[in-house]
């Protein structure tokens, strides 16, 4: 008989391995602790795809593994995103120099809380259609 709550168990396992509380994971996702608790207990059947994707990114696993479709644990990285990230300090400075709007965004984000930054990240992902 298949495990009815494999996704909830994997979320809890990943969260605990990451050393996060339900509240901390919720903050990273822009959700309440109670929502994470419901996910882990299997009380939510239709989790938003964007939430599954963000959670998989946080845990560095594939969304399909997290959802219980794949049996084997798989590290997950999106090649497109990884290729766009400057790897060195000089490359990062060059990237900011070529993109002045990023300098403004970066300077405005200096005093934001982690929750506010996560909200902005979620907003940017929504704008990109992720």
Secondary structure, DSSP 8 states (H G I E B T S, - for coil): ---TTHHHHHHHHHHHHTT--HHHHHHHHT--HHHHHHHHHT--S---HHHHHHHHHHHTB-HHHHTTS-SS--B---HHHHHHS--SHHHHHHHHHH-HHHHHHHHHTTT--HHHHHHHHHHHHHHHT-
